[in-house]
Amino acid sequence: MVNMRDVEHNVAMQKVKAPRAEVKHTTHRRIVTSASRLMRRKGLTRASVMDVMRGAGLTVGGFYAHFRSKRAMDLEVLEQTFDEVRARSDALLGDAAGLDRLARAVAHYLSATHRDRPEDGCPVPAVVADLTSADQDLRLALGRFFERWTERLAPHAPETAHASARERTLATIALCVGGVTIARALRGQPLSDEFLRACAGIGNFRGFDTTIPKVAAIINWYGITDVTEMLAGPNARSYAAQWLGGAANRNDVARSVSPLTYVRAGLPPILSIQGDADPIVPFSQNVRLTEALTKAGAMTELVAVPGAGHGNFKAEERTQIYLKIRAFLAKNGLVTPSGRESSR
């Protein structure tokens, strides 16, 4: 038989617990918000428990009802602040893409507003020094933030001949964080604004040649074209065996470093030069390379120097070789017959 008095009591207790849980959640959020603002302005070390609780309008005694330690609070606040910064950044950048998105992101980060209102901005400039000596969990949180930041920007960053999109993005992030950190330290001085402008000018990817140069032609001076055949057989060379040692996969390695492995259509013009009495690199290797390139449809020629060895050509032989190089490049539209670079 159901005791209605017990039922009524349980319902009343649930009603009491629900408001208590809501109050605790609201109080917890006040503490996190206070800690986040202090952390962005002062850093982790200087954002004390007393200051955090005072900023939340609470007494210090209630802190341990929400966190086991200050470190536990720091970790939660750091993670939540990073999430907030990412969401705000995504909203700010909207649908912008490519260089426009990068320029907007850099301009916002390196703005006077971001410098002057740290409590509303990215926490990294304020906390990065503290995190160099922090425990692993806090440093891992920073690493995750940087990775996600990079993932959001790298698809919009142009590659160059010297750096991948990821490398350029990482460098830009470092420029942004460093630029804001220095500008804040110099606040009130003209140099502070100069740092912001200089870093923004470099970090927005504009004004730089992002073209990746392509190989126009290859001049092959008596080079090895098939390392595999130099490991064993009639064309074996002791130096080739020394390069690769006794590794079980040495034939695979030899193929991977042999130009003959990569013969295909669409290669740039290739001119090979070699003495037909070369004692170091078998002359037959460049004969085979030239034949394979011709079969693949590539532009190629072989300049054979009669009776010559591995380089050390005579003066008259060198003169003829350079004339043939010029003619080959001119034939492929890379220089004019006079030897000047073509406008192609």
N, C-alpha and C positions, 0 to 999 in steps of 0.2 A: 504494500500500500504506500502511495506517494505522500510524503509529508510536505504539505504545501508551504509550511513555514520555512523549511530548509530550502525549497526551491526559490522562494522570495528572497531569502538571505543570499543565495548564490548569485541571483540576478543583480541584487544590489551591489555585491562585491565586484562583479564584472564591470558595472557602471563606474565604480570608483577607480578600478585599475586602468580602464581605458583613458580617462583624463590624465592620470598620473603618467602613463606611458607617453602620451602626447606632450605633456609638459616637459618630461625628460628629453624627448627628441628635440623639442624647440630650444631648450636650454643648451643641449649639445651643439646645435647649429649655431647658436649665439657665440659659444666658445670657439668653435672652428672659424667662424667669420672674423672674430676679434684676432685670433692667432694668425690668420691668413694676412690680414692687413698689417699687423705688426711685423710679421716675417718679411713681407715685401718691402717694408720701410727700414727695418733694423737688421734683418738677417735672423738666422735661427738662434744663435747664441745669445743675442741681446734681447730676444723676445721672451722674457721671463714669465713663469707661471703667474706671478703676482700681477704683472702688467696685462697679461692676457685676460685674466679673470676680471681685473678692474675695467678693461675695455669692454667686457661683456656685461658689466653692471652686476657682477657677482662677487662673493667672497672666496678667498683662496681655499677655505675648507671644503667647498663643494667640488673641487677639481677631481679628486680621486674617485668620485662616484661615476666619472665619465672616462677616465684614462688611467692606466696602470702606472704610467710614468710620463715625464715630459717627452722622452724619446718616442713613445707610442703616439703622443699627440703630434709631434713633429712629422712623423711618417704619414699619418692620416691627413694632416693639413697640407703637406706637400703634394700628395697624390691628388687631393680634391682641388687644390689650387691649379695644378697642372691641367686637370680636366677642364676647369673653368676657362683657363687661358686659351686652350685649344678651341673650345666651343666659341669663344668670343672672336678669335682670329678667323675661324671659318665663316662666321656670320659677317664679319667686316669685309672679307675678300669676296664673298658671294660667288658669282659664276666667272669671275675673271680667270683667265688662263694664260699660259706662256709667260713671256717677259712682263706682260702687264700685271699678272698676279704677283710675280716676284718683286716688281718695282713697288707695288702697293704694300706688300708685306714689309719690305725693307724701310720704306718711307714712314710707315706707321711706327715700327719699332724704334727707329732712330729719329723720332720726332721730339721736339721740345716738351710736348705734353707728356710723353712717356717718361722723359727724364725728370720732369718736375712733379709728377704724381705717381711715385713708385707704388703706393698702397693700392692703386687700381690696375697696375700693369703686371708684366712678367716677373716672377720671383727670382729668376736665375741670377741676374746681376747682384742681388742682395745676398743670396745664399751660397753661391758657388764657392766662395772662399771657405765658408764653414764646412762645406761638404768634402773638401779635400782631406779632412781629418775625421770625418764622420764614419759611423759603422757602415757595413756593407749594404744593409737594406735601404738606407737613405741614398747611398751612392747609386745603387741599382735603380731606384726611382728616378733619379736624375738621368741616368742612361736611357731609360725607357722614354722619358720625355724628349730627349734629343733625337732618339731613333724615330719617334712618331713625327716630330717636327721635320726631320729630314725626309721621311716618306711623303709628307704632304707637299714639299717644295721641289724635290728632285725631279719629278716627272715634268716640271715646267722649266727646268734649267738646261741651257744649251751646253753640249759638250764642246771641248776644244781639243787641239792637238796635244795639249799637255795635261789635261785634267778631265776626268769623267764628270757626268752630271752630279753624281753623289759627292765627289770630292769638291766640286765648286759649291755645292749646297752647304757642306760642312764648313768650308772656309767662310762662307757668307754668314752662317749662324755665329761662328766665332767672332767675326767682325762686328756683328750686331750687338752681341753680349758685351764684348770688350769696349765697343764704342760708347754704349750707354753707361757702363761702369765708370769709364774715365770722365765722361761728360758730367755725371753726377758728382764726382769728386771735385770737378772744377767749376761747379755751378756758381754763377755770379761773375765769372770771368769770360771775356770774349773768346778765349781759347775753347771753352766748353762748346759753344755753338760751332766753332770751326771743326772740332772733332766730329760732331754730328753730321755736318755737311760733307766732310771728306769721306767718312765711312759710308754714308748713304750714296755718294757718287760712285764709289767703287763697288759697293755691295749690290747695286740694282741690276748688274749684268749689262747695262747699256754702255755704248761707247767702246766696246771691245770686239775685236774680230773673233767671231765664234766659228769661222770656217775651219773645218778639218782638212789640211792639205792632203792631196792624193799624190801617189807616186806617178810621175810623168813618164819615166823610162828607167831601165836598169842597165848599167854597164857592168858586166860580169868579167872581172879580171881573173882569169885562170882559177875559178872557184870550183870547189868540190860540189858535185850535183847528186851523187849517190853514195852515201856513207856506208850503206849495207854491203855493197860489193867490195868495200875496202877492209872488211873484217875477216874475210876468208876467200880463197880462190886465187886465180892468177893476178888479180889486181889488189890483193891484200896489202895493207900498209901497217907497219908496226905501230905507228903513232895513232892510227884510228882505233886499234885495239886497246891502246893505253887510255884513250879518252873515255871509253865506255867500260873498261875493266871486264870482270867476269859476271856481270849482272845477268840474271836469268832472262830479263826482258830487253837485253841490249839490242836485239834486232828491231824490236818495236821502237825503241828510242832512236835508233839509227834511221829508220824510215821517217820518223816524225821530224827529223832535222835535215832531211834531204830535199832539195828543191824539186827533184823529179816527182816527188809525191804530190806536189801541189800544181802540177801542170793542168791548165784548163783554159777554156775560152775566156776572153775578157781581160786577160792580164795586160799590163802596160808593155810597150815594146821592149824587147830584151836583146842586147848585143853582147855576145860572148867573145872574149879575146884570150887566146892561149897559144903557146908554142907547141908544135906538133911532136916535139921531143921532150916534153915535160916529164922529168923523172919522179916528181912528187905527186902530182894529180894526173891520173891517166887521161890522155887527150881524148880517148874514146868517150869519156863521161860528158864532155861538152858537145861532142858530136851527137850523142844520144839525146841530150837536152834539146838541142836545136831541132832534131828530127821530131821529137815529141811535141814541141811547141808549134812547129809547122803543121803537124797533123791536127792539133787542137784548134788551129785557126789564128794563133797569136802571131804578131809581127816580130820576127826574129832573124838574126844573122849570126854567123860564126866567122870571126876573123882568125884564120890560122896563120901563125908566123912560122915559116919553114925553118926547120932545124933549131928553133929556139927552145929554151928550157922553161923553168918556172920563173917568169919575169926576167929582170936584168936584160931587157932588150937593148939592142944597139941604138944609137942616136937616130940613124936613118929609119930604123924599124919603128921607133916611137913616133917619128914625124908622120909616117904612113898610117900608123894606128890612129893618131889624133885626127887626121884628115878623114878617115873612115868613120870615126865617132861623130864628127861634125856632119858628114853626109847622111849618116843614119838618123840623127836627130832632125835634120832638115827634112828628110824624106817623110818623117812622121809628124811634121808641122810644129816641132818644138823649138827650133831655131831657124833663123834665116840662113840662106847659103853663105852669108858673110860671117856667120857665127854668132850674131846677136840673138838674144832671146826673142822668141816669137810672141806676139800679142795674144795668141790663142789661149 
